[in-house]
Amino acid sequence: MKKAYVVAEIKVTDPTGYADYLPLSTASLAQHGGTFLVRGGQRAQKEGADDAHNEGWRTVITEFPSFEQAQAWYDSVEYTKAKAVRHANSIGRLFIVEGA
């Protein structure tokens, strides 16, 4: 079975409100078999930089045992609560990709 990865690029617009997202997302990830590979950290934009995706963005990569588990996590009740907090306090994009 191929692993799957959730990749998100996030720019926090309200750090105070976003702080509520972190424990919710961490708990939901653990419940669905996901693990963090990258969570923030130093980022150097080498290609594709534009006014919309330049400074102040965080990259998050999580790993799941399967594509189906990653999708189940994203659609779960637990992550839906976290997602609402993230949407209210940040902008960004997120996708799920199957590993090689």
Order of alpha helices (4+ residues) and beta strands (2+ residues): beta-alpha-alpha-beta-beta-alpha-alpha-beta
